[in-house]
Amino acid sequence: MRSTITFSFLGGALALTNNKIDYMNQKVLLNDACPSDSTASKAANFPWSFWPECFSTEDKENTYCVFSHQGFASGRGIFILTTEDFAYAMLDKPAFTNPEVLATVNQYDNPPFVQHEFPGKGRGLVANKTLHRGDEIFSSTPIIITDSDAYELPTSERLALIHRGVETLPPDTQARFWALMGHANGDPVDDRISTNNFDTMIDGVTQQTLFPELSMLNHDCRPNAAYFWDEQMMTHYIHAIRDIRPGEEITITYTDNEKDRKTRLKRLEANWGFKCACSACTAHPELTAESDSRLYQITHLGRTLDDWTSSSSATPEVAELLISLYEQERLDANLATAYKYAAEAYSSFGRKWEAVKYARLSVERSMLDKGFADGDVAEMKKMAENPEMTWSWKKRVGLTGKSCECGNAH
């Protein structure tokens, strides 16, 4: 059996300290605790706007609570369904400790897009001006974060927590939430959250995060925008990954778009409830078969280029082929990986300037698709500055069956 508890001063169930909440032995039932509409604003050093409400196991090893912060992101607000330790760890991030870092986030007064209703597809965003590759389309903070493990709670208990969470959001943010669409026709809160969630990583744990604006971007297996999650800023960034013209729909990919057509269709329908109708999925069968063949070869070439044993068949020519295949498939964001492989391949044969060229290209794409602080960005920046000082420099020179025409143009 599980018991419903609320963090409160009543019944001796829980005690507040200057830093966080200390668990006590005695339990308190929900109807004996603080009213659900009571705020915590008068509690000294208490960081949450409402008393967190929880469901706990008998041994208290897995207690999940709703932590609400109405002042987060200049009043946009957020509620977090997770454990106490993870919730308080999030408070140590710059997004909470230094709110000024979010000054340019959640700005929608003059956006480079308009909302449009697409027949048979629903709402989407359309560019209202030319967006060049690298232009920021928008950046936003989540309004809901749900620990994936919270789904281990009985459904009735989890639903009680997420309903309470929505009630604690500021009115304008609640309106944004209720404007979202669901697809399962189940519980109205749960349906909207499950339909519009995105996986993010916070402190090494997968969390489900909801961004109302991001949820208005429709899927395309060959999108024109890329996105990444900045954990420290608690912000999701959306950038154009290629030029987007006025009147063109802005799209992202919901799934791994390097998978073949059958796999993509299956995953999209299972997770989001729609059958993809993008051009890559609705082309003539001969064209989709050829596309699948290129995708299989992309996977094979990636493994070849990632092979650093003495028997590897990796060469700069293999890397150039990989780039060509990505371009044919219009996988613009994924080119970051292809360029990285090319930079390393040229570096491994001592070809400095080709390595610098592709390192620079990889940095640009990686920043848009993986984030400013991603490890690949840092690694490729080092190579762009001085390939000779990187781990891959001349690593394949002299291997059996390999040759190097160092200094010759490719």
C-alpha positions as CSV (number, residue, x, y, z in Angstrom):
1,M,0.0,0.0,0.0
2,R,1.0,3.6,-0.6
3,S,0.1,6.6,1.4
4,T,-0.6,10.1,0.1
5,I,1.4,12.7,2.0
6,T,1.8,16.4,1.7
7,F,4.9,18.4,3.0
8,S,3.5,20.3,5.9
9,F,4.0,21.6,9.4
10,L,1.1,19.5,10.6
11,G,1.1,16.1,12.4
12,G,4.9,16.1,12.7
13,A,5.1,14.4,9.3
14,L,7.8,16.5,7.8
15,A,10.1,19.2,9.1
16,L,11.6,22.1,7.1
17,T,15.3,23.2,7.3
18,N,17.1,26.1,5.8
19,N,18.2,24.0,2.9
20,K,15.5,21.4,2.2
21,I,12.9,19.1,3.6
22,D,13.9,16.5,6.2
23,Y,11.8,13.4,6.3
24,M,10.4,12.4,9.7
25,N,9.0,9.0,10.6
26,Q,5.3,9.8,11.1
27,K,3.1,9.9,8.1
28,V,0.3,12.3,7.5
29,L,-2.8,11.8,5.3
30,L,-3.6,14.2,2.6
31,N,-6.9,15.4,4.2
32,D,-5.0,16.2,7.4
33,A,-2.3,18.2,5.6
34,C,-2.0,21.7,4.3
35,P,-4.8,22.7,1.9
36,S,-3.9,22.2,-1.7
37,D,-4.3,25.9,-2.5
38,S,-2.0,27.0,0.3
39,T,1.2,28.7,-0.8
40,A,4.6,28.4,0.8
41,S,5.7,31.9,0.2
42,K,5.8,32.8,3.9
43,A,8.1,29.9,4.8
44,A,11.7,31.2,5.4
45,N,14.2,29.8,2.9
46,F,11.6,27.6,1.3
47,P,12.1,27.6,-2.5
48,W,8.8,26.3,-3.8
49,S,5.6,28.3,-4.3
50,F,3.3,25.5,-2.9
51,W,3.8,22.7,-0.4
52,P,4.9,19.7,-2.5
53,E,2.4,16.9,-2.5
54,C,3.7,13.3,-2.7
55,F,3.0,9.6,-3.0
56,S,5.3,7.5,-1.0
57,T,6.0,3.8,-0.7
58,E,5.9,2.3,2.8
59,D,9.7,2.1,3.0
60,K,9.9,5.7,1.5
61,E,12.6,4.6,-0.9
62,N,10.6,6.0,-3.9
63,T,8.7,9.1,-3.0
64,Y,7.6,11.2,-5.9
65,C,6.4,14.8,-5.3
66,V,5.1,17.8,-7.2
67,F,7.4,20.7,-6.8
68,S,6.1,24.0,-8.1
69,H,8.0,27.3,-8.8
70,Q,5.7,30.1,-10.1
71,G,8.6,32.6,-10.4
72,F,10.7,30.5,-12.6
73,A,11.7,32.1,-15.9
74,S,10.3,35.5,-15.1
75,G,6.9,34.2,-14.0
76,R,6.4,31.5,-16.7
77,G,6.5,29.0,-13.9
78,I,7.2,25.2,-13.8
79,F,6.2,22.1,-11.9
80,I,8.5,19.2,-11.5
81,L,7.3,15.7,-10.7
82,T,10.3,13.8,-9.3
83,T,12.1,12.9,-6.1
84,E,13.2,15.4,-3.5
85,D,16.9,14.9,-4.3
86,F,16.5,15.6,-8.0
87,A,14.2,18.6,-7.5
88,Y,16.6,20.3,-5.2
89,A,19.6,19.5,-7.4
90,M,17.8,21.4,-10.2
91,L,17.7,24.4,-8.0
92,D,21.5,24.6,-8.2
93,K,21.5,25.2,-11.9
94,P,22.1,28.7,-13.3
95,A,18.5,28.9,-14.6
96,F,17.4,29.0,-10.9
97,T,20.4,30.6,-9.2
98,N,20.9,33.3,-11.7
99,P,17.6,34.1,-13.4
100,E,19.2,36.8,-15.6
101,V,20.7,34.1,-17.8
102,L,17.1,33.6,-19.1
103,A,16.6,37.2,-20.1
104,T,16.5,36.4,-23.8
105,V,14.5,33.2,-23.5
106,N,10.7,32.8,-23.9
107,Q,10.6,35.9,-26.1
108,Y,7.5,35.8,-28.4
109,D,6.6,39.4,-28.9
110,N,7.8,39.5,-32.5
111,P,8.5,35.9,-33.5
112,P,9.8,34.9,-37.0
113,F,6.8,32.6,-37.5
114,V,3.0,32.5,-37.4
115,Q,0.7,29.7,-36.4
116,H,-1.1,28.0,-39.2
117,E,-3.8,25.3,-39.4
118,F,-2.8,22.5,-41.8
119,P,-5.6,20.4,-43.2
120,G,-5.3,16.8,-41.9
121,K,-2.3,17.7,-39.8
122,G,-3.4,20.3,-37.3
123,R,-1.5,23.3,-36.1
124,G,2.0,24.2,-37.1
125,L,4.4,27.1,-37.4
126,V,5.1,28.9,-40.7
127,A,8.1,31.2,-41.2
128,N,7.1,34.9,-41.8
129,K,10.5,36.0,-42.9
130,T,13.6,34.4,-44.4
131,L,15.5,32.3,-41.8
132,H,19.1,31.5,-42.6
133,R,21.0,28.5,-41.4
134,G,22.0,29.1,-37.8
135,D,19.2,31.7,-37.1
136,E,17.5,31.1,-33.7
137,I,13.8,30.5,-34.2
138,F,13.0,30.5,-30.5
139,S,14.2,29.3,-27.2
140,S,12.0,28.2,-24.3
141,T,12.0,26.8,-20.8
142,P,9.8,23.8,-19.9
143,I,6.6,24.2,-17.9
144,I,6.5,20.6,-16.8
145,I,9.3,18.1,-16.0
146,T,8.3,14.5,-15.2
147,D,10.7,11.9,-13.9
148,S,10.3,8.8,-16.1
149,D,10.3,6.6,-13.1
150,A,7.2,8.3,-11.7
151,Y,5.3,6.2,-14.2
152,E,5.9,3.3,-11.9
153,L,3.3,4.8,-9.5
154,P,-0.2,3.5,-9.8
155,T,-2.1,5.5,-12.4
156,S,-4.5,7.1,-10.0
157,E,-1.7,8.4,-7.9
158,R,0.3,9.7,-10.8
159,L,-2.7,11.4,-12.3
160,A,-3.5,13.1,-8.9
161,L,0.0,14.5,-8.9
162,I,0.1,15.8,-12.5
163,H,-3.4,17.4,-12.0
164,R,-2.2,19.1,-8.9
165,G,0.9,20.3,-10.8
166,V,-1.1,21.9,-13.6
167,E,-3.2,23.7,-10.9
168,T,-0.1,25.3,-9.5
169,L,1.1,26.8,-12.8
170,P,0.5,30.5,-13.3
171,P,-2.7,31.3,-15.2
172,D,-1.1,32.3,-18.5
173,T,1.0,29.1,-18.4
174,Q,-2.1,27.0,-17.6
175,A,-3.7,28.5,-20.7
176,R,-0.7,27.5,-22.8
177,F,-1.0,24.0,-21.5
178,W,-4.7,23.6,-22.2
179,A,-4.2,24.9,-25.7
180,L,-2.1,21.8,-26.5
181,M,-3.5,18.9,-28.3
182,G,-3.7,15.3,-27.2
183,H,-4.3,12.1,-29.3
184,A,-5.3,9.3,-26.9
185,N,-8.6,10.7,-25.8
186,G,-7.8,9.6,-22.2
187,D,-7.3,11.8,-19.1
188,P,-7.1,15.3,-20.5
189,V,-4.0,16.3,-18.5
190,D,-2.1,13.0,-19.0
191,D,-3.0,12.9,-22.7
192,R,-1.6,16.4,-23.3
193,I,1.6,15.6,-21.4
194,S,2.2,12.2,-23.0
195,T,1.5,13.6,-26.5
196,N,3.8,16.6,-26.2
197,N,6.6,15.4,-24.0
198,F,10.3,15.4,-25.1
199,D,13.0,13.4,-23.6
200,T,15.8,15.4,-21.9
201,M,18.7,14.4,-19.7
202,I,19.0,16.2,-16.3
203,D,21.8,15.1,-13.9
204,G,22.2,11.9,-15.7
205,V,18.5,10.9,-15.5
206,T,16.0,10.9,-18.4
207,Q,13.2,13.3,-17.7
208,Q,10.0,14.0,-19.7
209,T,9.8,17.7,-20.4
210,L,7.0,19.8,-21.9
211,F,7.5,23.0,-23.9
212,P,4.2,24.4,-25.3
213,E,5.9,26.3,-28.2
214,L,8.0,23.3,-29.2
215,S,4.9,21.2,-29.3
216,M,3.5,23.4,-32.1
217,L,6.3,22.3,-34.4
218,N,5.2,19.5,-36.7
219,H,7.4,16.5,-37.6
220,D,9.2,15.9,-40.9
221,C,11.7,13.1,-41.4
222,R,13.8,15.7,-43.4
223,P,13.3,18.8,-41.2
224,N,14.5,22.3,-41.7
225,A,15.1,23.0,-38.0
226,A,17.2,21.4,-35.3
227,Y,16.9,21.6,-31.6
228,F,18.9,20.8,-28.5
229,W,18.5,20.9,-24.7
230,D,20.8,23.1,-22.5
231,E,20.6,21.4,-19.1
232,Q,22.3,24.2,-17.2
233,M,20.1,26.9,-18.7
234,M,17.0,24.6,-18.5
235,T,16.3,25.8,-22.0
236,H,15.4,24.2,-25.3
237,Y,16.9,26.0,-28.4
238,I,15.5,25.8,-31.9
239,H,17.6,26.9,-34.9
240,A,17.2,26.8,-38.7
241,I,19.4,24.0,-40.0
242,R,19.1,25.2,-43.5
243,D,17.6,28.3,-45.1
244,I,13.8,28.6,-44.6
245,R,11.7,30.9,-46.9
246,P,8.7,32.9,-45.9
247,G,5.5,30.8,-46.1
248,E,7.5,27.5,-45.5
249,E,6.5,25.4,-42.6
250,I,9.1,25.0,-39.8
251,T,9.6,21.4,-38.9
252,I,11.7,19.2,-36.6
253,T,12.1,15.5,-36.4
254,Y,10.4,13.5,-33.6
255,T,12.3,10.3,-34.2
256,D,15.7,9.0,-35.3
257,N,15.5,10.0,-39.0
258,E,18.4,7.8,-40.0
259,K,16.2,4.8,-39.6
260,D,14.5,3.3,-42.7
261,R,11.0,4.3,-43.7
262,K,9.2,1.3,-42.1
263,T,10.9,1.9,-38.7
264,R,10.2,5.6,-38.8
265,L,6.5,5.1,-39.6
266,K,6.1,2.5,-36.9
267,R,7.7,4.5,-34.2
268,L,5.8,7.7,-35.1
269,E,2.4,6.0,-35.1
270,A,3.1,4.2,-31.8
271,N,4.5,7.2,-29.9
272,W,2.6,10.1,-31.4
273,G,-0.5,8.6,-33.0
274,F,0.0,9.7,-36.6
275,K,1.1,8.2,-39.9
276,C,3.9,10.3,-41.3
277,A,3.0,12.0,-44.6
278,C,6.3,13.8,-45.2
279,S,7.8,13.7,-48.7
280,A,10.5,11.2,-47.6
281,C,7.8,8.8,-46.4
282,T,5.2,9.3,-49.2
283,A,7.5,9.2,-52.2
284,H,7.2,6.4,-54.9
285,P,8.2,3.0,-53.6
286,E,11.2,2.9,-55.9
287,L,12.4,6.2,-54.4
288,T,11.8,5.1,-50.8
289,A,13.6,1.8,-51.4
290,E,16.6,3.8,-52.7
291,S,16.5,6.1,-49.7
292,D,16.5,3.1,-47.4
293,S,19.5,1.7,-49.2
294,R,21.4,4.9,-48.7
295,L,20.5,4.9,-45.0
296,Y,21.8,1.4,-44.6
297,Q,25.0,2.4,-46.2
298,I,25.3,5.5,-43.9
299,T,25.1,3.1,-40.9
300,H,27.8,0.9,-42.5
301,L,30.1,3.7,-43.4
302,G,29.8,5.2,-39.9
303,R,31.0,2.0,-38.4
304,T,33.8,1.8,-40.9
305,L,35.0,5.3,-40.0
306,D,34.7,4.6,-36.3
307,D,37.0,1.6,-36.6
308,W,40.5,2.5,-35.4
309,T,42.0,-1.0,-35.5
310,S,44.8,-1.9,-37.8
311,S,42.4,-3.7,-40.1
312,S,40.2,-0.7,-40.6
313,S,39.3,0.3,-44.2
314,A,38.5,3.9,-43.3
315,T,39.9,6.5,-45.6
316,P,39.1,10.1,-46.5
317,E,37.3,8.8,-49.6
318,V,34.9,6.8,-47.3
319,A,34.2,10.0,-45.3
320,E,33.5,12.0,-48.5
321,L,31.0,9.3,-49.6
322,L,29.3,9.5,-46.2
323,I,28.9,13.2,-46.6
324,S,27.4,12.8,-50.0
325,L,24.9,10.3,-48.7
326,Y,23.8,12.6,-45.9
327,E,23.4,15.4,-48.4
328,Q,21.3,13.2,-50.8
329,E,19.1,12.2,-47.9
330,R,18.7,15.9,-46.8
331,L,19.8,15.0,-43.3
332,D,21.1,18.5,-42.7
333,A,21.5,18.4,-39.0
334,N,23.1,14.9,-39.1
335,L,25.9,16.3,-41.3
336,A,27.6,17.3,-38.0
337,T,28.5,13.7,-37.5
338,A,29.6,13.2,-41.1
339,Y,31.8,16.2,-41.0
340,K,33.4,15.0,-37.7
341,Y,34.2,11.6,-39.3
342,A,35.7,13.5,-42.3
343,A,37.8,15.7,-40.0
344,E,39.1,12.7,-38.1
345,A,39.8,10.7,-41.3
346,Y,41.8,13.5,-42.9
347,S,43.6,14.1,-39.6
348,S,44.5,10.4,-39.3
349,F,46.3,10.6,-42.7
350,G,48.1,13.8,-41.8
351,R,46.1,16.1,-44.1
352,K,45.9,19.2,-42.0
353,W,43.8,21.6,-44.0
354,E,41.1,19.2,-45.0
355,A,40.9,18.3,-41.3
356,V,40.5,21.9,-40.4
357,K,37.9,22.5,-43.1
358,Y,35.6,19.7,-41.9
359,A,36.2,20.4,-38.2
360,R,34.9,23.9,-38.8
361,L,31.8,22.5,-40.6
362,S,31.2,20.0,-37.8
363,V,31.4,22.7,-35.1
364,E,28.7,24.8,-36.9
365,R,26.3,21.9,-37.3
366,S,27.0,20.4,-34.0
367,M,26.3,23.6,-32.1
368,L,22.8,23.8,-33.8
369,D,22.0,20.1,-33.3
370,K,23.8,19.0,-30.1
371,G,24.3,22.2,-28.2
372,F,27.0,24.8,-27.5
373,A,28.6,22.7,-24.7
374,D,28.5,19.4,-26.5
375,G,31.7,17.3,-26.4
376,D,31.8,17.0,-30.2
377,V,31.8,20.8,-30.4
378,A,34.8,21.1,-28.0
379,E,36.7,18.3,-29.8
380,M,36.2,19.8,-33.2
381,K,37.2,23.3,-32.1
382,K,40.5,21.8,-30.9
383,M,41.0,20.2,-34.3
384,A,40.1,23.3,-36.2
385,E,42.8,25.2,-34.2
386,N,45.6,22.6,-34.3
387,P,44.9,19.2,-35.8
388,E,48.5,18.0,-35.0
389,M,47.7,18.1,-31.3
390,T,44.6,15.9,-31.5
391,W,44.4,12.2,-30.8
392,S,43.7,11.2,-34.4
393,W,46.7,13.0,-36.0
394,K,48.5,10.6,-38.4
395,K,47.0,7.7,-36.5
396,R,46.4,5.7,-39.7
397,V,49.6,6.7,-41.5
398,G,51.7,3.6,-42.3
399,L,49.0,1.1,-41.7
400,T,49.0,-1.9,-44.0
401,G,47.2,-1.2,-47.2
402,K,47.0,2.5,-46.5
403,S,48.7,5.4,-48.3
404,C,49.0,9.1,-47.6
405,E,49.6,11.8,-50.1
406,C,50.1,14.4,-47.4
407,G,49.8,18.0,-48.6
408,N,48.1,17.1,-51.9
409,A,44.8,18.6,-52.7
410,H,41.8,16.3,-52.5
